[in-house]
Amino acid sequence: MTNPLKSQFTEVLTLIQVAQRKVLATTNQKLIKLYWSIGKYISNAFSACETLSHNHIEECYNLSQQIINSRRGVYLLTLGR
């Protein structure tokens, strides 16, 4: 015999999984657009510089880490966990 409760519960799980996939797809699209925008911004900012040294890049990285570490909430690096 088929258990009707099991069938209904399976439908609910399927709805949840479909919604989760949609959220992940949307999030990925937004992140990709963000990364492209950041890359364009950095490229334009650094193209104005005549010389770009390793120190410039390292200084930007350190500044970004300070900003990220000072924020509370969800971090991009922890979303995959």
SEFIZA-3560 file (N, C-alpha, C; in Angstrom, 3 decimals):
REM SEFIZA-3560
<numar><xx>0.823</xx><yy>-1.189</yy><zz>0.000</zz><atom>N</atom></numar>
<numar><xx>0.000</xx><yy>0.000</yy><zz>0.000</zz><atom>CA</atom></numar>
<numar><xx>0.865</xx><yy>1.250</yy><zz>0.000</zz><atom>C</atom></numar>
<numar><xx>0.363</xx><yy>2.274</yy><zz>-0.651</zz><atom>N</atom></numar>
<numar><xx>1.064</xx><yy>3.544</yy><zz>-0.694</zz><atom>CA</atom></numar>
<numar><xx>0.627</xx><yy>4.407</yy><zz>0.486</zz><atom>C</atom></numar>
<numar><xx>1.577</xx><yy>4.970</yy><zz>1.152</zz><atom>N</atom></numar>
<numar><xx>1.308</xx><yy>5.835</yy><zz>2.291</zz><atom>CA</atom></numar>
<numar><xx>1.056</xx><yy>7.251</yy><zz>1.766</zz><atom>C</atom></numar>
<numar><xx>-0.171</xx><yy>7.805</yy><zz>1.908</zz><atom>N</atom></numar>
<numar><xx>-0.462</xx><yy>9.145</yy><zz>1.377</zz><atom>CA</atom></numar>
<numar><xx>0.353</xx><yy>10.251</yy><zz>2.062</zz><atom>C</atom></numar>
<numar><xx>0.664</xx><yy>10.070</yy><zz>3.319</zz><atom>N</atom></numar>
<numar><xx>1.461</xx><yy>11.069</yy><zz>4.034</zz><atom>CA</atom></numar>
<numar><xx>2.867</xx><yy>11.151</yy><zz>3.445</zz><atom>C</atom></numar>
<numar><xx>3.433</xx><yy>9.988</yy><zz>3.139</zz><atom>N</atom></numar>
<numar><xx>4.771</xx><yy>9.954</yy><zz>2.546</zz><atom>CA</atom></numar>
<numar><xx>4.761</xx><yy>10.658</yy><zz>1.200</zz><atom>C</atom></numar>
<numar><xx>3.733</xx><yy>10.428</yy><zz>0.407</zz><atom>N</atom></numar>
<numar><xx>3.608</xx><yy>11.059</yy><zz>-0.906</zz><atom>CA</atom></numar>
<numar><xx>3.523</xx><yy>12.575</yy><zz>-0.777</zz><atom>C</atom></numar>
<numar><xx>2.713</xx><yy>13.061</yy><zz>0.160</zz><atom>N</atom></numar>
<numar><xx>2.564</xx><yy>14.497</yy><zz>0.357</zz><atom>CA</atom></numar>
<numar><xx>3.859</xx><yy>15.122</yy><zz>0.887</zz><atom>C</atom></numar>
<numar><xx>4.511</xx><yy>14.423</yy><zz>1.783</zz><atom>N</atom></numar>
<numar><xx>5.759</xx><yy>14.929</yy><zz>2.343</zz><atom>CA</atom></numar>
<numar><xx>6.834</xx><yy>15.001</yy><zz>1.258</zz><atom>C</atom></numar>
<numar><xx>6.851</xx><yy>14.028</yy><zz>0.377</zz><atom>N</atom></numar>
<numar><xx>7.790</xx><yy>14.036</yy><zz>-0.737</zz><atom>CA</atom></numar>
<numar><xx>7.538</xx><yy>15.251</yy><zz>-1.631</zz><atom>C</atom></numar>
<numar><xx>6.285</xx><yy>15.595</yy><zz>-1.856</zz><atom>N</atom></numar>
<numar><xx>5.951</xx><yy>16.781</yy><zz>-2.645</zz><atom>CA</atom></numar>
<numar><xx>6.486</xx><yy>18.041</yy><zz>-1.983</zz><atom>C</atom></numar>
<numar><xx>6.328</xx><yy>18.127</yy><zz>-0.666</zz><atom>N</atom></numar>
<numar><xx>6.821</xx><yy>19.294</yy><zz>0.074</zz><atom>CA</atom></numar>
<numar><xx>8.339</xx><yy>19.395</yy><zz>-0.059</zz><atom>C</atom></numar>
<numar><xx>9.031</xx><yy>18.279</yy><zz>0.090</zz><atom>N</atom></numar>
<numar><xx>10.487</xx><yy>18.283</yy><zz>-0.051</zz><atom>CA</atom></numar>
<numar><xx>10.902</xx><yy>18.710</yy><zz>-1.452</zz><atom>C</atom></numar>
<numar><xx>10.171</xx><yy>18.260</yy><zz>-2.452</zz><atom>N</atom></numar>
<numar><xx>10.464</xx><yy>18.649</yy><zz>-3.828</zz><atom>CA</atom></numar>
<numar><xx>10.284</xx><yy>20.153</yy><zz>-4.014</zz><atom>C</atom></numar>
<numar><xx>9.230</xx><yy>20.713</yy><zz>-3.452</zz><atom>N</atom></numar>
<numar><xx>9.007</xx><yy>22.155</yy><zz>-3.541</zz><atom>CA</atom></numar>
<numar><xx>10.158</xx><yy>22.929</yy><zz>-2.898</zz><atom>C</atom></numar>
<numar><xx>10.610</xx><yy>22.449</yy><zz>-1.761</zz><atom>N</atom></numar>
<numar><xx>11.725</xx><yy>23.101</yy><zz>-1.063</zz><atom>CA</atom></numar>
<numar><xx>12.989</xx><yy>23.023</yy><zz>-1.911</zz><atom>C</atom></numar>
<numar><xx>13.271</xx><yy>21.857</yy><zz>-2.472</zz><atom>N</atom></numar>
<numar><xx>14.477</xx><yy>21.686</yy><zz>-3.282</zz><atom>CA</atom></numar>
<numar><xx>14.452</xx><yy>22.568</yy><zz>-4.525</zz><atom>C</atom></numar>
<numar><xx>13.299</xx><yy>22.680</yy><zz>-5.168</zz><atom>N</atom></numar>
<numar><xx>13.170</xx><yy>23.536</yy><zz>-6.349</zz><atom>CA</atom></numar>
<numar><xx>13.426</xx><yy>24.992</yy><zz>-5.971</zz><atom>C</atom></numar>
<numar><xx>12.852</xx><yy>25.427</yy><zz>-4.851</zz><atom>N</atom></numar>
<numar><xx>13.051</xx><yy>26.801</yy><zz>-4.389</zz><atom>CA</atom></numar>
<numar><xx>14.526</xx><yy>27.051</yy><zz>-4.053</zz><atom>C</atom></numar>
<numar><xx>15.174</xx><yy>26.091</yy><zz>-3.418</zz><atom>N</atom></numar>
<numar><xx>16.589</xx><yy>26.236</yy><zz>-3.074</zz><atom>CA</atom></numar>
<numar><xx>17.437</xx><yy>26.382</yy><zz>-4.331</zz><atom>C</atom></numar>
<numar><xx>17.157</xx><yy>25.580</yy><zz>-5.357</zz><atom>N</atom></numar>
<numar><xx>17.908</xx><yy>25.672</yy><zz>-6.614</zz><atom>CA</atom></numar>
<numar><xx>17.723</xx><yy>27.036</yy><zz>-7.267</zz><atom>C</atom></numar>
<numar><xx>16.490</xx><yy>27.559</yy><zz>-7.229</zz><atom>N</atom></numar>
<numar><xx>16.221</xx><yy>28.875</yy><zz>-7.810</zz><atom>CA</atom></numar>
<numar><xx>16.981</xx><yy>29.972</yy><zz>-7.069</zz><atom>C</atom></numar>
<numar><xx>17.006</xx><yy>29.863</yy><zz>-5.739</zz><atom>N</atom></numar>
<numar><xx>17.732</xx><yy>30.854</yy><zz>-4.935</zz><atom>CA</atom></numar>
<numar><xx>19.224</xx><yy>30.796</yy><zz>-5.254</zz><atom>C</atom></numar>
<numar><xx>19.777</xx><yy>29.602</yy><zz>-5.331</zz><atom>N</atom></numar>
<numar><xx>21.199</xx><yy>29.459</yy><zz>-5.644</zz><atom>CA</atom></numar>
<numar><xx>21.523</xx><yy>30.005</yy><zz>-7.029</zz><atom>C</atom></numar>
<numar><xx>20.666</xx><yy>29.726</yy><zz>-7.999</zz><atom>N</atom></numar>
<numar><xx>20.898</xx><yy>30.223</yy><zz>-9.362</zz><atom>CA</atom></numar>
<numar><xx>20.865</xx><yy>31.746</yy><zz>-9.392</zz><atom>C</atom></numar>
<numar><xx>19.896</xx><yy>32.331</yy><zz>-8.726</zz><atom>N</atom></numar>
<numar><xx>19.787</xx><yy>33.791</yy><zz>-8.677</zz><atom>CA</atom></numar>
<numar><xx>20.983</xx><yy>34.397</yy><zz>-7.963</zz><atom>C</atom></numar>
<numar><xx>21.369</xx><yy>33.798</yy><zz>-6.853</zz><atom>N</atom></numar>
<numar><xx>22.523</xx><yy>34.290</yy><zz>-6.095</zz><atom>CA</atom></numar>
<numar><xx>23.782</xx><yy>34.217</yy><zz>-6.940</zz><atom>C</atom></numar>
<numar><xx>23.982</xx><yy>33.110</yy><zz>-7.641</zz><atom>N</atom></numar>
<numar><xx>25.157</xx><yy>32.967</yy><zz>-8.500</zz><atom>CA</atom></numar>
<numar><xx>25.179</xx><yy>34.033</yy><zz>-9.588</zz><atom>C</atom></numar>
<numar><xx>24.028</xx><yy>34.307</yy><zz>-10.200</zz><atom>N</atom></numar>
<numar><xx>23.956</xx><yy>35.339</yy><zz>-11.242</zz><atom>CA</atom></numar>
<numar><xx>24.343</xx><yy>36.703</yy><zz>-10.678</zz><atom>C</atom></numar>
<numar><xx>23.805</xx><yy>37.024</yy><zz>-9.504</zz><atom>N</atom></numar>
<numar><xx>24.105</xx><yy>38.316</yy><zz>-8.879</zz><atom>CA</atom></numar>
<numar><xx>25.583</xx><yy>38.420</yy><zz>-8.514</zz><atom>C</atom></numar>
<numar><xx>26.156</xx><yy>37.335</yy><zz>-7.993</zz><atom>N</atom></numar>
<numar><xx>27.572</xx><yy>37.354</yy><zz>-7.623</zz><atom>CA</atom></numar>
<numar><xx>28.462</xx><yy>37.501</yy><zz>-8.845</zz><atom>C</atom></numar>
<numar><xx>28.121</xx><yy>36.827</yy><zz>-9.929</zz><atom>N</atom></numar>
<numar><xx>28.910</xx><yy>36.942</yy><zz>-11.157</zz><atom>CA</atom></numar>
<numar><xx>28.887</xx><yy>38.383</yy><zz>-11.660</zz><atom>C</atom></numar>
<numar><xx>27.691</xx><yy>39.010</yy><zz>-11.658</zz><atom>N</atom></numar>
<numar><xx>27.603</xx><yy>40.416</yy><zz>-12.067</zz><atom>CA</atom></numar>
<numar><xx>28.427</xx><yy>41.309</yy><zz>-11.145</zz><atom>C</atom></numar>
<numar><xx>28.374</xx><yy>41.030</yy><zz>-9.852</zz><atom>N</atom></numar>
<numar><xx>29.159</xx><yy>41.802</yy><zz>-8.887</zz><atom>CA</atom></numar>
<numar><xx>30.645</xx><yy>41.668</yy><zz>-9.179</zz><atom>C</atom></numar>
<numar><xx>31.130</xx><yy>40.432</yy><zz>-9.385</zz><atom>N</atom></numar>
<numar><xx>32.552</xx><yy>40.204</yy><zz>-9.635</zz><atom>CA</atom></numar>
<numar><xx>33.010</xx><yy>40.910</yy><zz>-10.905</zz><atom>C</atom></numar>
<numar><xx>32.190</xx><yy>40.878</yy><zz>-11.960</zz><atom>N</atom></numar>
<numar><xx>32.524</xx><yy>41.582</yy><zz>-13.195</zz><atom>CA</atom></numar>
<numar><xx>32.593</xx><yy>43.079</yy><zz>-12.945</zz><atom>C</atom></numar>
<numar><xx>31.659</xx><yy>43.612</yy><zz>-12.185</zz><atom>N</atom></numar>
<numar><xx>31.650</xx><yy>45.045</yy><zz>-11.876</zz><atom>CA</atom></numar>
<numar><xx>32.889</xx><yy>45.439</yy><zz>-11.079</zz><atom>C</atom></numar>
<numar><xx>33.246</xx><yy>44.612</yy><zz>-10.114</zz><atom>N</atom></numar>
<numar><xx>34.443</xx><yy>44.882</yy><zz>-9.314</zz><atom>CA</atom></numar>
<numar><xx>35.687</xx><yy>44.835</yy><zz>-10.196</zz><atom>C</atom></numar>
<numar><xx>35.764</xx><yy>43.831</yy><zz>-11.052</zz><atom>N</atom></numar>
<numar><xx>36.907</xx><yy>43.712</yy><zz>-11.959</zz><atom>CA</atom></numar>
<numar><xx>37.024</xx><yy>44.919</yy><zz>-12.875</zz><atom>C</atom></numar>
<numar><xx>35.888</xx><yy>45.371</yy><zz>-13.399</zz><atom>N</atom></numar>
<numar><xx>35.892</xx><yy>46.552</yy><zz>-14.272</zz><atom>CA</atom></numar>
<numar><xx>36.329</xx><yy>47.786</yy><zz>-13.497</zz><atom>C</atom></numar>
<numar><xx>35.817</xx><yy>47.936</yy><zz>-12.284</zz><atom>N</atom></numar>
<numar><xx>36.185</xx><yy>49.073</yy><zz>-11.445</zz><atom>CA</atom></numar>
<numar><xx>37.687</xx><yy>49.086</yy><zz>-11.170</zz><atom>C</atom></numar>
<numar><xx>38.210</xx><yy>47.945</yy><zz>-10.765</zz><atom>N</atom></numar>
<numar><xx>39.636</xx><yy>47.842</yy><zz>-10.450</zz><atom>CA</atom></numar>
<numar><xx>40.472</xx><yy>48.099</yy><zz>-11.693</zz><atom>C</atom></numar>
<numar><xx>40.064</xx><yy>47.515</yy><zz>-12.803</zz><atom>N</atom></numar>
<numar><xx>40.798</xx><yy>47.703</yy><zz>-14.054</zz><atom>CA</atom></numar>
<numar><xx>40.847</xx><yy>49.179</yy><zz>-14.440</zz><atom>C</atom></numar>
<numar><xx>39.700</xx><yy>49.855</yy><zz>-14.343</zz><atom>N</atom></numar>
<numar><xx>39.659</xx><yy>51.280</yy><zz>-14.677</zz><atom>CA</atom></numar>
<numar><xx>40.484</xx><yy>52.106</yy><zz>-13.699</zz><atom>C</atom></numar>
<numar><xx>40.410</xx><yy>51.771</yy><zz>-12.417</zz><atom>N</atom></numar>
<numar><xx>41.157</xx><yy>52.522</yy><zz>-11.410</zz><atom>CA</atom></numar>
<numar><xx>42.659</xx><yy>52.360</yy><zz>-11.598</zz><atom>C</atom></numar>
<numar><xx>43.096</xx><yy>51.133</yy><zz>-11.878</zz><atom>N</atom></numar>
<numar><xx>44.519</xx><yy>50.889</yy><zz>-12.014</zz><atom>CA</atom></numar>
<numar><xx>45.057</xx><yy>51.304</yy><zz>-13.379</zz><atom>C</atom></numar>
<numar><xx>44.195</xx><yy>51.393</yy><zz>-14.376</zz><atom>N</atom></numar>
<numar><xx>44.678</xx><yy>51.811</yy><zz>-15.690</zz><atom>CA</atom></numar>
<numar><xx>45.097</xx><yy>53.276</yy><zz>-15.670</zz><atom>C</atom></numar>
<numar><xx>44.583</xx><yy>54.035</yy><zz>-14.704</zz><atom>N</atom></numar>
<numar><xx>44.972</xx><yy>55.436</yy><zz>-14.556</zz><atom>CA</atom></numar>
<numar><xx>46.371</xx><yy>55.557</yy><zz>-13.951</zz><atom>C</atom></numar>
<numar><xx>46.826</xx><yy>54.513</yy><zz>-13.288</zz><atom>N</atom></numar>
<numar><xx>48.162</xx><yy>54.526</yy><zz>-12.688</zz><atom>CA</atom></numar>
<numar><xx>49.201</xx><yy>54.220</yy><zz>-13.759</zz><atom>C</atom></numar>
<numar><xx>50.296</xx><yy>54.930</yy><zz>-13.703</zz><atom>N</atom></numar>
<numar><xx>51.370</xx><yy>54.654</yy><zz>-14.663</zz><atom>CA</atom></numar>
<numar><xx>52.133</xx><yy>53.396</yy><zz>-14.271</zz><atom>C</atom></numar>
<numar><xx>52.319</xx><yy>53.222</yy><zz>-12.990</zz><atom>N</atom></numar>
<numar><xx>53.009</xx><yy>52.022</yy><zz>-12.527</zz><atom>CA</atom></numar>
<numar><xx>52.163</xx><yy>51.361</yy><zz>-11.446</zz><atom>C</atom></numar>
<numar><xx>52.042</xx><yy>50.093</yy><zz>-11.580</zz><atom>N</atom></numar>
<numar><xx>51.283</xx><yy>49.306</yy><zz>-10.601</zz><atom>CA</atom></numar>
<numar><xx>52.230</xx><yy>48.274</yy><zz>-10.019</zz><atom>C</atom></numar>
<numar><xx>52.495</xx><yy>48.415</yy><zz>-8.757</zz><atom>N</atom></numar>
<numar><xx>53.453</xx><yy>47.512</yy><zz>-8.131</zz><atom>CA</atom></numar>
<numar><xx>52.722</xx><yy>46.445</yy><zz>-7.324</zz><atom>C</atom></numar>
<numar><xx>53.483</xx><yy>45.471</yy><zz>-6.923</zz><atom>N</atom></numar>
<numar><xx>52.966</xx><yy>44.413</yy><zz>-6.060</zz><atom>CA</atom></numar>
<numar><xx>52.458</xx><yy>45.012</yy><zz>-4.756</zz><atom>C</atom></numar>
<numar><xx>53.112</xx><yy>46.064</yy><zz>-4.298</zz><atom>N</atom></numar>
<numar><xx>52.703</xx><yy>46.720</yy><zz>-3.045</zz><atom>CA</atom></numar>
<numar><xx>51.304</xx><yy>47.319</yy><zz>-3.155</zz><atom>C</atom></numar>
<numar><xx>50.962</xx><yy>47.881</yy><zz>-4.308</zz><atom>N</atom></numar>
<numar><xx>49.620</xx><yy>48.434</yy><zz>-4.513</zz><atom>CA</atom></numar>
<numar><xx>48.562</xx><yy>47.338</yy><zz>-4.374</zz><atom>C</atom></numar>
<numar><xx>48.820</xx><yy>46.226</yy><zz>-5.020</zz><atom>N</atom></numar>
<numar><xx>47.867</xx><yy>45.113</yy><zz>-4.996</zz><atom>CA</atom></numar>
<numar><xx>47.741</xx><yy>44.560</yy><zz>-3.583</zz><atom>C</atom></numar>
<numar><xx>48.869</xx><yy>44.401</yy><zz>-2.921</zz><atom>N</atom></numar>
<numar><xx>48.852</xx><yy>43.875</yy><zz>-1.552</zz><atom>CA</atom></numar>
<numar><xx>48.132</xx><yy>44.839</yy><zz>-0.607</zz><atom>C</atom></numar>
<numar><xx>48.334</xx><yy>46.134</yy><zz>-0.790</zz><atom>N</atom></numar>
<numar><xx>47.662</xx><yy>47.133</yy><zz>0.043</zz><atom>CA</atom></numar>
<numar><xx>46.143</xx><yy>47.075</yy><zz>-0.154</zz><atom>C</atom></numar>
<numar><xx>45.690</xx><yy>46.927</yy><zz>-1.394</zz><atom>N</atom></numar>
<numar><xx>44.256</xx><yy>46.790</yy><zz>-1.673</zz><atom>CA</atom></numar>
<numar><xx>43.691</xx><yy>45.528</yy><zz>-1.041</zz><atom>C</atom></numar>
<numar><xx>44.436</xx><yy>44.435</yy><zz>-1.146</zz><atom>N</atom></numar>
<numar><xx>43.995</xx><yy>43.177</yy><zz>-0.552</zz><atom>CA</atom></numar>
<numar><xx>43.857</xx><yy>43.321</yy><zz>0.964</zz><atom>C</atom></numar>
<numar><xx>44.862</xx><yy>43.901</yy><zz>1.609</zz><atom>N</atom></numar>
<numar><xx>44.821</xx><yy>44.069</yy><zz>3.069</zz><atom>CA</atom></numar>
<numar><xx>43.655</xx><yy>44.948</yy><zz>3.493</zz><atom>C</atom></numar>
<numar><xx>43.402</xx><yy>46.016</yy><zz>2.744</zz><atom>N</atom></numar>
<numar><xx>42.288</xx><yy>46.894</yy><zz>3.053</zz><atom>CA</atom></numar>
<numar><xx>40.960</xx><yy>46.145</yy><zz>2.922</zz><atom>C</atom></numar>
<numar><xx>40.822</xx><yy>45.355</yy><zz>1.861</zz><atom>N</atom></numar>
<numar><xx>39.576</xx><yy>44.602</yy><zz>1.672</zz><atom>CA</atom></numar>
<numar><xx>39.367</xx><yy>43.591</yy><zz>2.797</zz><atom>C</atom></numar>
<numar><xx>40.437</xx><yy>42.972</yy><zz>3.267</zz><atom>N</atom></numar>
<numar><xx>40.322</xx><yy>42.011</yy><zz>4.360</zz><atom>CA</atom></numar>
<numar><xx>39.898</xx><yy>42.704</yy><zz>5.659</zz><atom>C</atom></numar>
<numar><xx>40.419</xx><yy>43.897</yy><zz>5.891</zz><atom>N</atom></numar>
<numar><xx>40.021</xx><yy>44.652</yy><zz>7.081</zz><atom>CA</atom></numar>
<numar><xx>38.536</xx><yy>44.989</yy><zz>7.027</zz><atom>C</atom></numar>
<numar><xx>38.076</xx><yy>45.400</yy><zz>5.870</zz><atom>N</atom></numar>
<numar><xx>36.661</xx><yy>45.756</yy><zz>5.719</zz><atom>CA</atom></numar>
<numar><xx>35.785</xx><yy>44.526</yy><zz>5.898</zz><atom>C</atom></numar>
<numar><xx>36.149</xx><yy>43.430</yy><zz>5.250</zz><atom>N</atom></numar>
<numar><xx>35.358</xx><yy>42.199</yy><zz>5.347</zz><atom>CA</atom></numar>
<numar><xx>35.325</xx><yy>41.696</yy><zz>6.780</zz><atom>C</atom></numar>
<numar><xx>36.463</xx><yy>41.718</yy><zz>7.451</zz><atom>N</atom></numar>
<numar><xx>36.536</xx><yy>41.203</yy><zz>8.820</zz><atom>CA</atom></numar>
<numar><xx>35.801</xx><yy>42.092</yy><zz>9.822</zz><atom>C</atom></numar>
<numar><xx>35.556</xx><yy>43.339</yy><zz>9.466</zz><atom>N</atom></numar>
<numar><xx>34.851</xx><yy>44.231</yy><zz>10.385</zz><atom>CA</atom></numar>
<numar><xx>33.331</xx><yy>44.126</yy><zz>10.236</zz><atom>C</atom></numar>
<numar><xx>32.874</xx><yy>43.430</yy><zz>9.228</zz><atom>N</atom></numar>
<numar><xx>31.433</xx><yy>43.288</yy><zz>8.989</zz><atom>CA</atom></numar>
<numar><xx>30.884</xx><yy>42.111</yy><zz>9.778</zz><atom>C</atom></numar>
<numar><xx>29.603</xx><yy>42.225</yy><zz>10.129</zz><atom>N</atom></numar>
<numar><xx>28.916</xx><yy>41.114</yy><zz>10.785</zz><atom>CA</atom></numar>
<numar><xx>27.852</xx><yy>40.587</yy><zz>9.845</zz><atom>C</atom></numar>
<numar><xx>27.516</xx><yy>39.334</yy><zz>9.981</zz><atom>N</atom></numar>
<numar><xx>26.463</xx><yy>38.768</yy><zz>9.158</zz><atom>CA</atom></numar>
<numar><xx>27.003</xx><yy>37.666</yy><zz>8.271</zz><atom>C</atom></numar>
<numar><xx>26.369</xx><yy>37.485</yy><zz>7.131</zz><atom>N</atom></numar>
<numar><xx>26.718</xx><yy>36.411</yy><zz>6.207</zz><atom>CA</atom></numar>
<numar><xx>27.893</xx><yy>36.868</yy><zz>5.346</zz><atom>C</atom></numar>
<numar><xx>28.894</xx><yy>36.032</yy><zz>5.281</zz><atom>N</atom></numar>
<numar><xx>30.044</xx><yy>36.302</yy><zz>4.425</zz><atom>CA</atom></numar>
<numar><xx>29.947</xx><yy>35.436</yy><zz>3.187</zz><atom>C</atom></numar>
<numar><xx>30.435</xx><yy>35.970</yy><zz>2.095</zz><atom>N</atom></numar>
<numar><xx>30.401</xx><yy>35.219</yy><zz>0.847</zz><atom>CA</atom></numar>
<numar><xx>31.159</xx><yy>33.905</yy><zz>0.971</zz><atom>C</atom></numar>
<numar><xx>32.244</xx><yy>33.919</yy><zz>1.707</zz><atom>N</atom></numar>
<numar><xx>33.069</xx><yy>32.719</yy><zz>1.828</zz><atom>CA</atom></numar>
<numar><xx>32.384</xx><yy>31.607</yy><zz>2.613</zz><atom>C</atom></numar>
<numar><xx>31.387</xx><yy>31.951</yy><zz>3.424</zz><atom>N</atom></numar>
<numar><xx>30.729</xx><yy>30.933</yy><zz>4.246</zz><atom>CA</atom></numar>
<numar><xx>29.431</xx><yy>30.443</yy><zz>3.629</zz><atom>C</atom></numar>
<numar><xx>29.001</xx><yy>30.996</yy><zz>2.498</zz><atom>N</atom></numar>
<numar><xx>27.742</xx><yy>30.579</yy><zz>1.907</zz><atom>CA</atom></numar>
<numar><xx>27.769</xx><yy>29.118</yy><zz>1.448</zz><atom>C</atom></numar>
<numar><xx>28.931</xx><yy>28.640</yy><zz>1.034</zz><atom>N</atom></numar>
<numar><xx>29.017</xx><yy>27.276</yy><zz>0.524</zz><atom>CA</atom></numar>
<numar><xx>29.055</xx><yy>26.211</yy><zz>1.609</zz><atom>C</atom></numar>
<numar><xx>29.161</xx><yy>26.616</yy><zz>2.839</zz><atom>N</atom></numar>
<numar><xx>29.292</xx><yy>25.628</yy><zz>3.932</zz><atom>CA</atom></numar>
<numar><xx>27.981</xx><yy>25.072</yy><zz>4.355</zz><atom>C</atom></numar>
//
